[in-house]
Amino acid sequence: MKKQYNTARSLDVRGVSCPVNAVRVKQAISELGDEELIEVLVDAGESLIRVVQSINDAGHRILKSRQHDDAVGIIVGRNRPTIQQQKVRP
């Protein structure tokens, strides 16, 4: 049985050049709640490589990917900050 993911939103960056596509994806992920997921549609090839690298570098979780005609859909969850990463407020 395949696991189903409920995404809070989706972002289509097909046709958007690098690095603008990666910046848009990182911005959209940063707006997610702790348990929310987003599906990102990105062109296959170099765009996919750069977007995935950007997601991984930021420490976010890629939960699933699936091939569409000429693109790839990626289900992404936001990383949860560790105690060291959380900002302390006075």
Contacts in CASP RR format, 6 or more apart in sequence:
PFRMAT RR
TARGET T0000
AUTHOR 0000-0000-0000
METHOD contacts of the structure
MODEL  1
MKKQYNTARSLDVRGVSCPVNAVRVKQAISELGDEELIEVLVDAGESLIR
VVQSINDAGHRILKSRQHDDAVGIIVGRNRPTIQQQKVRP
3 64 0 8 1.000
5 37 0 8 1.000
5 39 0 8 1.000
5 63 0 8 1.000
5 64 0 8 1.000
5 75 0 8 1.000
6 37 0 8 1.000
7 36 0 8 1.000
7 37 0 8 1.000
7 38 0 8 1.000
7 39 0 8 1.000
7 75 0 8 1.000
8 32 0 8 1.000
8 33 0 8 1.000
8 36 0 8 1.000
8 37 0 8 1.000
8 38 0 8 1.000
9 28 0 8 1.000
9 32 0 8 1.000
9 36 0 8 1.000
9 38 0 8 1.000
9 39 0 8 1.000
10 38 0 8 1.000
10 39 0 8 1.000
10 40 0 8 1.000
10 41 0 8 1.000
11 24 0 8 1.000
11 25 0 8 1.000
11 28 0 8 1.000
11 38 0 8 1.000
11 39 0 8 1.000
11 40 0 8 1.000
11 41 0 8 1.000
12 40 0 8 1.000
12 41 0 8 1.000
13 21 0 8 1.000
13 24 0 8 1.000
13 25 0 8 1.000
13 40 0 8 1.000
13 41 0 8 1.000
13 42 0 8 1.000
13 43 0 8 1.000
13 47 0 8 1.000
13 51 0 8 1.000
14 41 0 8 1.000
14 42 0 8 1.000
14 43 0 8 1.000
14 70 0 8 1.000
14 71 0 8 1.000
15 21 0 8 1.000
15 43 0 8 1.000
15 47 0 8 1.000
16 24 0 8 1.000
16 47 0 8 1.000
17 47 0 8 1.000
18 46 0 8 1.000
18 47 0 8 1.000
18 50 0 8 1.000
19 50 0 8 1.000
19 54 0 8 1.000
21 42 0 8 1.000
21 47 0 8 1.000
21 50 0 8 1.000
21 51 0 8 1.000
22 50 0 8 1.000
22 51 0 8 1.000
22 53 0 8 1.000
22 54 0 8 1.000
25 40 0 8 1.000
25 42 0 8 1.000
25 51 0 8 1.000
25 54 0 8 1.000
25 55 0 8 1.000
25 76 0 8 1.000
26 54 0 8 1.000
26 55 0 8 1.000
26 58 0 8 1.000
28 38 0 8 1.000
28 40 0 8 1.000
29 38 0 8 1.000
29 55 0 8 1.000
29 58 0 8 1.000
29 60 0 8 1.000
29 76 0 8 1.000
29 77 0 8 1.000
29 78 0 8 1.000
30 78 0 8 1.000
32 38 0 8 1.000
32 77 0 8 1.000
32 78 0 8 1.000
33 78 0 8 1.000
34 78 0 8 1.000
34 80 0 8 1.000
36 77 0 8 1.000
36 78 0 8 1.000
37 63 0 8 1.000
37 75 0 8 1.000
37 76 0 8 1.000
37 77 0 8 1.000
38 75 0 8 1.000
38 76 0 8 1.000
38 77 0 8 1.000
39 73 0 8 1.000
39 74 0 8 1.000
39 75 0 8 1.000
39 76 0 8 1.000
40 51 0 8 1.000
40 73 0 8 1.000
40 74 0 8 1.000
40 76 0 8 1.000
41 68 0 8 1.000
41 71 0 8 1.000
41 72 0 8 1.000
41 73 0 8 1.000
42 48 0 8 1.000
42 51 0 8 1.000
42 71 0 8 1.000
42 72 0 8 1.000
42 73 0 8 1.000
42 74 0 8 1.000
43 70 0 8 1.000
43 71 0 8 1.000
43 72 0 8 1.000
44 67 0 8 1.000
44 70 0 8 1.000
44 71 0 8 1.000
44 72 0 8 1.000
48 72 0 8 1.000
51 74 0 8 1.000
52 62 0 8 1.000
52 74 0 8 1.000
55 62 0 8 1.000
55 74 0 8 1.000
55 76 0 8 1.000
56 62 0 8 1.000
58 79 0 8 1.000
59 79 0 8 1.000
60 76 0 8 1.000
60 77 0 8 1.000
60 78 0 8 1.000
60 79 0 8 1.000
61 76 0 8 1.000
61 77 0 8 1.000
61 78 0 8 1.000
61 79 0 8 1.000
62 74 0 8 1.000
62 75 0 8 1.000
62 76 0 8 1.000
62 77 0 8 1.000
63 75 0 8 1.000
63 76 0 8 1.000
63 77 0 8 1.000
64 74 0 8 1.000
64 75 0 8 1.000
65 72 0 8 1.000
65 73 0 8 1.000
65 74 0 8 1.000
65 75 0 8 1.000
66 72 0 8 1.000
66 73 0 8 1.000
67 73 0 8 1.000
END
